[in-house]
């Protein structure tokens, strides 16, 4: 069995762990258990992360719980509280554990040796690539370019969103936690980009964890104006096609305008002749990757 930080690179990997978080993402509020096995082989690592997300921090430590265990916890939690009775209103709470499986493509740069930390680029695909077939993730963006033979100086992580679902910032956060734990990641140079649904996911994830990302590049996405207060210190390069009739350009421009009002470090590229596909030209542009690498996450203020 090889350590994920060994000198071998580009071998298939599987990861499983259980996470029991509270609202928020302070390290002291998280409990993780990991198992990783690897062997030399393919250019991509096709990985599965199994995590359990919860609304409150459980005091239970161990492996993933079965449904019967969860029922017992819920029953024990309720039993310790005041009993409900006709005509009486009492406070109650129950703990839920929701298992999540996340599949992803993992690319390691050619000079990865498991010791020298490398920047990490998280790529979020669009709605059309959802499902349980990782080949779909290679349809656009960095995974497509890697499949065509392009080398990147980043660790490139390309998860797949399950069919019928949308990007969940909590699940993505735990994926990044696991990667930082098992691989040599430069935590000051973590970037996120995504297209369409992944563009929305990029804005949402960065707004939830602004201190985690050194820079973000949402493409033909959107979000909420009030999120921008959290992103005013995160470098942003946003992209959209002016003829996009799927996600209107104003979904991006209104966020850029809000960031400018707040004094944010933001760039905007509008393609005058592009429709919804504003990502092909963007990801083919080497300047984007140079821009990412020019940014390091600023130290947290005391």
C-alpha positions in Angstrom: 0.0 0.0 0.0 1.3 3.4 -1.0 0.9 6.7 0.9 -0.9 9.3 -1.2 2.2 11.5 -0.6 4.5 9.0 -2.2 6.6 9.7 -5.2 4.4 7.7 -7.6 1.8 9.8 -9.4 -1.4 9.3 -11.4 -2.5 6.1 -9.9 -6.2 5.1 -9.1 -7.2 6.0 -5.5 -10.2 5.3 -3.3 -11.0 7.3 -0.2 -13.7 6.9 2.4 -14.3 8.8 5.6 -17.1 9.9 8.0 -17.5 13.6 8.8 -19.8 14.9 11.5 -19.9 18.7 11.1 -21.6 21.6 12.9 -22.8 24.6 10.9 -19.6 26.4 9.9 -16.3 24.8 9.1 -14.0 25.3 12.1 -11.4 22.5 12.3 -12.3 22.0 16.0 -15.9 21.2 14.9 -15.0 18.4 12.5 -14.2 14.8 13.1 -12.8 12.8 10.2 -11.7 9.2 9.7 -10.0 8.2 6.5 -8.8 5.2 4.6 -6.8 5.4 1.4 -5.3 2.8 -0.9 -3.4 3.4 -4.1 -1.5 1.6 -6.8 0.3 2.8 -9.9 -1.7 3.1 -13.1 -3.8 5.6 -14.9 -3.3 9.4 -15.6 -6.5 10.1 -13.7 -7.4 8.9 -10.2 -11.0 8.0 -10.1 -11.9 8.4 -6.5 -14.9 7.9 -4.2 -15.3 9.9 -1.1 -18.1 8.7 1.3 -18.9 11.3 3.9 -21.7 11.8 6.4 -23.0 15.4 6.7 -25.0 16.5 9.8 -26.6 19.7 10.9 -25.1 19.4 14.4 -21.9 17.8 15.7 -22.6 14.3 16.9 -20.8 12.9 19.9 -20.6 9.5 18.1 -17.2 8.5 17.0 -16.5 5.6 14.7 -17.5 4.1 11.3 -20.5 5.1 9.3 -23.7 4.3 11.2 -26.4 2.0 10.0 -30.0 3.0 9.9 -30.8 1.1 13.1 -28.0 3.0 14.9 -29.3 6.3 13.7 -32.8 5.4 14.9 -31.4 4.5 18.3 -29.5 7.8 18.5 -32.6 9.8 17.5 -34.7 7.9 20.1 -32.1 8.4 22.8 -31.9 12.1 22.0 -35.7 12.6 22.1 -36.0 10.4 25.3 -33.7 12.7 27.2 -36.0 15.7 26.6 -39.3 16.7 28.1 -42.2 14.4 27.1 -44.8 15.8 24.8 -48.3 15.7 26.0 -51.7 16.8 24.8 -52.1 20.5 25.5 -48.4 21.0 26.2 -45.7 22.5 24.0 -42.1 21.3 24.7 -38.8 21.8 22.9 -37.4 18.8 21.0 -34.4 18.1 18.8 -33.2 15.2 16.7 -29.8 14.4 15.2 -29.7 13.3 11.5 -26.7 11.9 9.6 -26.9 12.0 5.8 -24.5 9.9 3.9 -23.1 11.4 0.7 -21.0 9.6 -1.9 -18.9 11.9 -4.2 -17.0 10.6 -7.2 -14.3 12.7 -8.8 -11.4 12.8 -11.2 -8.0 13.6 -9.7 -5.1 14.7 -11.7 -1.6 15.2 -10.2 1.0 17.3 -12.0 4.0 15.6 -13.5 6.4 16.9 -10.9 4.2 15.9 -8.0 6.4 14.1 -5.4 4.1 14.0 -2.4 6.4 16.3 -0.4 6.4 19.7 -2.1 2.9 21.3 -1.7 1.1 22.0 -5.0 -1.7 24.4 -5.8 -5.1 22.8 -6.2 -7.8 23.7 -8.8 -11.3 22.6 -8.1 -13.5 22.3 -11.3 -17.3 22.2 -11.1 -19.1 20.9 -14.2 -22.5 22.0 -15.5 -25.9 20.3 -15.2 -25.4 18.2 -18.3 -22.6 16.2 -16.8 -24.4 15.1 -13.6 -24.8 11.3 -13.0 -22.5 8.4 -12.0 -20.3 8.2 -15.1 -17.0 10.1 -14.7 -16.5 10.1 -18.4 -19.2 12.8 -18.6 -17.0 15.1 -16.5 -14.4 15.0 -19.3 -16.8 16.8 -21.7 -15.7 20.3 -20.8 -13.1 22.3 -19.0 -9.8 21.2 -17.5 -10.8 17.5 -17.4 -11.3 17.6 -21.2 -8.0 19.3 -21.7 -6.2 16.8 -19.5 -7.8 13.9 -21.4 -6.5 15.5 -24.6 -2.9 15.5 -23.2 -2.6 18.9 -21.6 -0.4 19.2 -18.5 -1.3 21.4 -15.6 0.8 22.8 -12.7 -2.2 22.2 -10.4 -3.6 19.2 -8.6 -6.9 19.2 -10.6 -10.0 17.9 -8.8 -13.2 17.4 -10.8 -16.1 16.0 -8.8 -19.3 14.7 -10.3 -22.7 16.0 -9.0 -25.3 13.2 -8.8 -28.2 13.2 -11.2 -31.0 15.5 -10.2 -29.0 17.4 -7.6 -27.0 20.6 -7.4 -23.6 21.5 -6.0 -23.6 21.3 -2.2 -21.0 23.6 -0.7 -20.9 21.4 2.5 -20.0 18.2 0.5 -17.4 20.1 -1.6 -15.9 21.5 1.6 -15.5 18.0 3.0 -14.0 16.8 -0.3 -11.3 19.5 0.0 -10.7 18.6 3.6 -10.0 15.0 2.6 -7.7 16.1 -0.2 -5.7 18.4 2.0 -5.3 15.6 4.5 -4.1 13.0 2.1 -2.2 14.9 -0.6 0.5 17.6 -0.6 -1.7 20.6 -1.2 -0.6 24.2 -0.9 -3.5 25.5 1.2 -2.6 29.1 0.3 -3.2 28.4 -3.4 -6.6 26.7 -3.6 -8.8 27.9 -6.6 -12.3 27.1 -7.8 -13.9 27.5 -11.2 -17.0 26.1 -12.8 -19.4 26.6 -15.7 -23.1 27.1 -15.8 -24.5 25.1 -12.8 -20.8 24.9 -11.7 -20.6 28.7 -12.1 -23.4 29.0 -9.6 -21.6 26.5 -7.4 -18.4 28.4 -7.6 -20.0 31.6 -6.3 -21.9 29.7 -3.6 -18.9 27.7 -2.3 -16.6 30.7 -2.2 -19.2 32.8 -0.4 -19.5 30.1 2.2 -15.8 29.7 2.7 -14.1 32.9 1.5 -11.0 32.3 3.6 -10.3 29.1 1.8 -9.8 30.3 -1.8 -7.0 32.3 -3.2 -9.0 33.2 -6.3 -12.2 32.1 -8.1 -13.4 32.1 -11.8 -17.1 31.5 -12.2 -18.3 31.1 -15.8 -21.9 31.9 -16.9 -23.2 31.4 -13.4 -24.9 33.6 -10.8 -25.6 34.1 -7.2 -27.0 36.5 -4.5 -25.8 40.1 -4.2 -25.5 39.9 -0.4 -22.9 37.1 -0.9 -20.5 39.7 -2.3 -19.9 41.1 1.2 -18.1 37.9 2.0 -16.2 37.9 -1.3 -14.9 41.4 -1.4 -11.4 40.2 -0.4 -11.3 37.2 -2.8 -9.9 37.9 -6.3 -12.6 37.1 -8.9 -12.5 36.8 -12.7 -16.0 36.2 -14.0 -17.0 35.3 -17.6 -20.2 35.3 -19.5 -21.5 35.3 -23.1 -23.6 38.4 -24.0 -25.9 36.2 -26.1 -26.5 33.6 -23.4 -30.2 32.8 -23.3 -29.9 30.0 -20.7 -28.3 32.1 -17.9 -28.8 35.8 -18.7 -25.6 37.8 -18.6 -27.0 40.1 -15.8 -26.7 37.2 -13.4 -22.9 37.7 -13.6 -22.7 41.5 -14.2 -24.9 42.4 -11.2 -22.5 40.5 -8.9 -19.5 42.1 -10.5 -21.1 45.5 -10.0 -21.8 44.8 -6.4 -18.2 43.7 -5.8 -16.9 46.8 -7.4 -19.0 48.9 -5.1 -17.5 47.0 -2.2 -13.9 47.6 -3.5 -13.4 44.0 -4.5 -10.6 42.7 -6.7 -12.8 41.7 -9.7 -12.4 41.3 -13.4 -15.2 40.7 -16.0 -14.9 39.2 -19.5 -18.0 39.4 -21.7 -17.9 37.6 -25.0 -20.0 39.6 -27.4 -20.8 36.8 -29.8 -20.9 33.9 -27.3 -24.1 32.2 -26.2 -24.2 29.9 -23.2 -20.9 28.3 -24.1 -18.5 30.9 -22.8 -16.3 28.3 -21.2 -14.5 26.8 -24.2 -12.7 30.0 -25.0 -12.1 30.7 -21.3 -10.5 27.3 -20.5 -8.4 27.4 -23.7 -6.9 30.7 -22.5 -3.5 30.2 -20.7 -3.9 33.6 -19.1 -6.6 32.2 -16.8 -4.2 29.7 -15.3 -1.4 32.2 -15.0 -3.9 34.5 -13.2 -4.8 31.8 -10.8 -1.2 31.1 -9.9 -0.4 34.8 -9.4 -2.7 34.7 -6.3 -2.1 33.4 -2.9 -4.6 33.4 -0.1 -3.9 36.3 2.3 -3.3 35.3 5.9 -6.4 35.5 8.1 -6.8 38.6 10.1 -6.3 38.2 13.9 
